[in-house]
């Protein structure tokens, strides 16, 4: 089978199943895992799919993608960003952690930092840090947005207005060429703007796929960010 024909068949499978794995494709087409990975890389470049660990998923908008799918995209890069971000957190700090797949990775690196206060709208961060007795954990409350596992709405914004944090670890859907930050959902954007106003230092935590793009709603100008990790 020619590579072009194999690519077309893989694209059809993605359209039908929404996800494929490297071992299954290798068996189906009688090719090596390395060949399958090259095929997936080519199809990703063509905008047909997004590679994840062990396979690929259909490309969908940031707004529509399930949290579990987005969590797998650029996973190693997100882990590396999280490690660097955690190094900026000092014992005794009060920090804000925005909801997002990269910022959720940050929470895993905060264990052991003494007398830390974490304020978050992320259900994933709450789950990760909820059992750590060394961390004072504060949830914003509000309405849960299931696709991002985050609290949104006026209650969350009002709660955030009561706090002042040393730094905010902010998530964003896109950063365009005019140095503007965007998000895909208007309800989340209000919470993000309130977080920015409540923090002395704003640190953008985003992988490289978020840059040179636009999304639905502007959050802020990049000039309002003091540091970015990508």
ABEGO torsion letter per residue (X at the ends): XBAAAAAAAAAAAAAAAGBBBAAAAAAAAGBBAAAAAAAAAAAAAAGABBBBBGEBBBBBBAAABBAAAAAABGAAAAAAAAAAAAAABBBGBBBBBBBEAAAAAAAAAABGBBGBBBBBABAAAAAAAAABAABBBBBAEEBBBAAAGBBBEAAAAAAAAABBBABBBBBBABBBAAGBBBBABAAAAAAAAAAAAABABBBBBBBAAABGBBBABBABBAAABABBBX
